[in-house]
Amino acid sequence: MSMDSRSPIEAPLDRPSLAALIRGGADRTEVNRHQVDRMNLSPVLDDDRGSDLSLTLRACAEGVRA
């Protein structure tokens, strides 16, 4: 059976897999951090949103693994 983006999850996601998915997001954010930095997501423009988001995602992945 082929799964597409609209298909329901058929099995629960285990902790190592969830942590790997979050780390993947952190890696992509780190690679593209300069593009994220240019987004003005709040009234304060601090030019490090990409780095902040990447670090936050890494901390989330570590929390899931623990």
N, C-alpha and C positions, 0 to 999 in steps of 0.2 A: 504494500500500500504506500503510495507516494504522499508525503506530507507537504503542504504549502503553508504560507504565512497565516492563513485563516483557519487551519486545522487546530483542534483542541490538543492539549498536551495529553498524551496517552499514558504516561508514567510519571511519577513524581521525580523531581529533580533532586539528586543527592547533593550533599554539601560540597564535595570536591568539584563537582561539575558546575555548581552555582559560583563557587569561588573562581573557577577558571573563566567563566563567562564575564564576571565582574573585572577580573584582571585583564581580559581581552579589551574590555571597554576602557580601562585605564590606559592600556598601551596605545590604543587608537587616539585617545584624548591627548596623551603626551606627544604623539607624532604630529597632531594637528593643533597643538596648544596655541600657536600664534593666531590661528583663525578664531579659536574660541576667545582668546584675549581681546580681539577686536569687537566682540559683541558687548554692547552696553546693556547688561541685564538688570542693573539697578542704578540708582542715582549716583553712586560712587564709581568712578572710572579708575580702576587700580592696575590695569594691564597685566594681571597675573591670574585671571580666572581659569585659563586652561591648566596651569600648574596646580592651582587649588583644587580643581575638579579631579585631576588625575590623582593627586595625593588622597583626596577623600575617597575615591573609588578603591584605591589600594588598601586603605584602612578598612573599608567595608569588606573587601575580599579576605583580609586577615581575620576580621571579626567572624565571618562565616566559617572560616577554617577552624577557628578555636573551639 
